[in-house]
Amino acid sequence: MARRDEQRGDRRNRNPDEERDSEIVEKLVHINRVAATVKGGRRFSFAALMVVGDQKGRVGFGHGKAREVPEAIRKATEEAKKSMIRVPLRESRTLHHDGNGRWGAGKVMVRAAPPGTGVIAGGPMRAVLETLGVQDVVGKSVGSSNPYNMVRATFEALKAQSSPRQVAAKRGKKVSDVIGRRSDGASAAPASQEAATADAEG
C-alpha cells in the first residue's frame, strides 16, 4: 500500500517537461566527422542531425557539434526539442493534403494516402514522418540527397499543411464546404463525418 502511494506521489510531483520528454521519440538521421584547420594542425569534431517528435503531430529537428559523438547527439536533440512544430493530421494517421517542399538543391513531395498504405519514404524523410506520427503517406525526394537539405525541405512541406478548419477560417466558409470540395474520392458520408470531427476538434 505504501509503495503504491509513493508511486502516485512520484507521478504527481513529476515535472510537466519531464512527462513531455518521456513521450518524445528521437531518431539520429546523420552523423559525420568535421575537420577544422587550426594553428598547429587539424581539429576534429562530430556533427549530428537529430529528429524528434511525439508521434501525435509535433516534430522538430536539430543540429549539434562536439568533439565526442554522444555530446553532439545531446546538443542536436536539445535543439530539436526547442524547434518543434505542430502539423495537423487527418484522422491522426495521414496528411490533410499533398504538398511540396524545397530547401537548397533538395526537393520533396509528400502525398496523403489511404489507410493501410504505411510510410512509403526513405532516409531522412522517413525519420521525420515517423516521429511526426504519420502512419499512411507517400514521400518522394528529387535532387540533392544531402540529409540536411532533405530534412529542411520536408519541414517546409509540412509547414504548408492546413486542416479543413484552418482553411475554412481563412476563407470565411464552413468546414463542411471545404471538405465537400476536396477531390479525394471520398463519399458524402465520410466527408460529413470528418467535417463533424473537425468542428468538434475546433
C-alpha positions in Angstrom: 0.0 0.0 0.0 2.8 2.4 1.0 4.6 1.6 -2.3 1.5 2.5 -4.3 1.1 5.8 -2.5 4.8 6.5 -3.1 4.4 5.8 -6.9 1.3 8.0 -7.1 3.2 10.8 -5.3 6.1 10.5 -7.8 3.7 10.9 -10.7 2.0 13.9 -9.1 5.4 15.5 -8.4 6.8 14.9 -11.9 7.7 18.0 -13.8 5.4 18.5 -16.9 8.5 19.0 -19.0 9.8 15.6 -17.9 6.5 14.0 -18.8 6.6 15.6 -22.3 10.2 14.4 -22.8 9.2 10.9 -21.9 6.8 10.8 -24.8 9.4 12.1 -27.3 10.8 9.8 -29.9 14.3 10.5 -31.0 15.9 9.5 -34.3 19.5 10.0 -35.4 19.4 11.0 -39.1 23.0 11.6 -39.8 26.4 12.0 -38.2 29.7 13.0 -39.7 33.2 14.0 -38.7 34.2 17.6 -39.3 37.8 18.8 -39.6 38.8 22.3 -38.8 42.3 23.6 -39.6 43.7 25.5 -36.7 47.1 26.7 -35.7 49.2 23.7 -35.0 47.2 21.2 -37.1 43.7 20.0 -37.6 41.0 19.7 -35.0 38.3 17.0 -35.5 34.8 17.1 -34.2 31.4 15.4 -34.9 28.2 16.9 -36.2 24.9 15.2 -35.6 21.5 15.7 -37.1 18.5 14.6 -35.0 14.8 14.5 -35.5 12.4 14.3 -32.5 8.6 14.0 -32.3 5.7 12.9 -30.0 4.1 10.9 -32.9 1.0 13.0 -32.3 1.5 15.8 -34.7 4.6 17.5 -33.2 8.1 17.2 -34.7 11.4 19.1 -34.7 15.0 18.8 -35.9 18.3 20.0 -34.6 22.0 20.0 -35.4 24.7 19.6 -32.8 28.5 19.7 -33.0 31.0 18.5 -30.4 34.3 16.7 -30.0 32.6 13.5 -28.9 29.6 11.7 -30.6 27.4 11.5 -27.5 27.7 15.2 -26.8 27.0 16.1 -30.4 23.8 13.9 -30.3 22.8 15.5 -27.0 23.2 19.0 -28.4 21.3 18.2 -31.6 18.4 16.6 -29.5 18.1 19.6 -27.3 17.9 21.9 -30.3 15.4 19.7 -32.0 13.1 19.7 -28.9 13.2 23.5 -28.8 12.3 23.8 -32.5 9.3 21.5 -32.6 6.4 22.5 -34.8 2.8 21.2 -34.8 1.4 19.7 -38.0 -2.4 19.0 -38.4 -3.0 15.3 -39.2 -6.1 13.9 -40.9 -7.7 11.1 -38.8 -4.5 11.1 -36.7 -2.8 9.0 -39.4 -2.1 10.9 -42.6 -1.7 14.4 -44.0 -4.7 16.6 -45.0 -3.4 17.2 -48.5 -0.4 16.8 -50.8 2.5 19.2 -50.5 5.9 20.1 -51.8 9.0 21.5 -50.0 12.3 22.8 -51.1 15.5 23.7 -49.4 18.6 24.5 -51.4 19.0 21.8 -54.0 16.7 19.4 -52.1 13.1 19.0 -53.2 10.5 16.7 -51.7 6.9 15.8 -52.3 4.5 14.4 -49.7 1.1 12.8 -50.5 -1.8 11.9 -48.3 -2.6 8.1 -48.5 -5.5 5.8 -47.6 -5.4 3.5 -44.6 -3.0 0.6 -44.8 -0.5 2.3 -47.1 2.2 2.7 -44.5 5.1 5.2 -44.6 6.5 5.0 -48.1 9.5 7.2 -47.9 13.2 6.7 -47.3 16.1 8.0 -45.3 15.7 11.4 -43.6 12.1 11.9 -44.9 11.0 8.6 -43.2 12.6 9.7 -39.9 10.7 13.0 -40.0 7.3 11.4 -40.9 7.6 8.6 -38.4 8.4 10.8 -35.5 5.6 13.2 -36.5 3.2 10.2 -36.2 2.1 9.8 -39.8 1.0 6.2 -40.5 0.0 6.5 -44.1 1.9 8.7 -46.5 3.9 8.6 -49.7 7.0 10.7 -49.9 9.5 11.3 -52.7 12.7 13.3 -52.9 14.2 14.9 -56.0 17.6 16.5 -56.4 20.1 16.7 -53.6 20.4 13.7 -51.3 22.1 15.8 -48.6 20.3 14.8 -45.4 20.3 18.4 -44.1 18.6 19.7 -47.2 16.1 16.8 -47.3 15.1 17.3 -43.6 14.6 21.0 -44.1 12.7 20.5 -47.4 10.4 18.0 -45.6 9.7 20.5 -42.9 8.9 23.2 -45.4 6.3 20.8 -46.9 4.9 20.0 -43.5 4.7 23.7 -42.5 2.4 24.3 -45.5 -0.2 21.7 -44.2 -3.6 23.1 -43.2 -6.6 21.4 -41.7 -10.1 21.9 -43.1 -10.8 24.0 -40.1 -7.9 26.3 -40.7 -8.7 26.6 -44.4 -12.4 27.4 -43.6 -11.3 30.1 -41.1 -9.1 31.8 -43.8 -11.8 31.7 -46.4 -14.7 32.5 -44.1 -16.5 29.3 -45.0 -17.9 26.2 -43.2 -15.7 23.2 -42.6 -18.2 21.0 -44.4 -17.9 23.3 -47.5 -14.1 22.8 -47.6 -14.3 19.1 -47.2 -17.1 18.7 -49.7 -15.0 20.2 -52.4 -11.9 18.1 -51.7 -11.2 15.8 -54.6 -10.1 12.8 -52.7 -12.7 10.4 -54.0 -14.4 10.2 -50.5 -18.1 9.6 -50.3 -20.5 12.1 -48.9 -21.0 10.2 -45.6 -17.3 10.0 -44.6 -16.9 13.7 -45.7 -19.8 14.8 -43.4 -18.4 12.7 -40.6 -15.0 14.2 -41.0 -16.5 17.7 -41.0 -18.2 17.0 -37.7 -15.0 15.7 -36.2 -13.1 18.8 -37.4 -15.8 21.1 -35.9 -15.5 19.2 -32.6 -11.8 19.5 -32.6 -12.1 23.2 -33.3 
